[in-house]
Amino acid sequence: MLENDRSRSATHQSYAVLRDRILTGELPGGTKIVEEKIASDLGFSRTPIRESIRKLEYEGLIVNKRVVKPSEKDLRNNFQMRILLEGYAAQCAAAFLPEKDLQALYECVEIGRKGTNEEIMEANERFHEIIVRASNNSVMIDTIDRMQSLIYLFRKTVVFYQRPHLIDEHEQIYEAIQARDGEKAADLMKSHLQADLDFCLHIIR
């Protein structure tokens, strides 16, 4: 069990480092990914590196063993898809989300107001994950899972650059879901994600 935990931790760490190096441009688009070299550079065995590369291939940042640096158009297209899907998920959450998950959403809002940047990052991820899972639509969940690297880039940008009203919007979405107002929850989620997109593109430029 401990060995499995260590393996998962090594995979998570190596994935995070590789993802960040791609997103920051440290590994430019077109860079050939060689397992042995990456393992040596990062100080990990080849097994977690192989798993990390597989995950980044799944998320579209590595194709045919080469880095794909997302363009502004890629970011915009992916996020517009997310706006459509998570708007629907918020509507589903208003109809079906159980009380314990409502409480978890509220706790995410509270952490967003009081936590450190890292805690806010985790709470932000959890907030959206709870709502997406409420759709109970495996195709939609899988589609958003494939966007996780780009979602992480946006999440990090809005948290570390302190986008105005970020947590206020989370609270409004939570309140609409709690009130079982699906149409309002969907509209608020779409507006929230559009604001994320606009803010991030401004910062990235």
Secondary structure, 3 states (H helix, E strand, C coil): CHHHHHHHHHHHHHHHHHHHHHHCCCCCCCCECCHHHHHHHHCCCHHHHHHHHHHHHHCCCEECCEECCCCHHHHHHHHHHHHHHHHHHHHHHHHHCCHHHHHHHHHHHHHHHHCCHHHHHHHHHHHHHHHHHCCCCHHHHHHHHCCHHHHHHHHHHHHHCCCCCHHHHHHHHHHHHHCCCHHHHHHHHHHHHHHHHHHHHHHHC
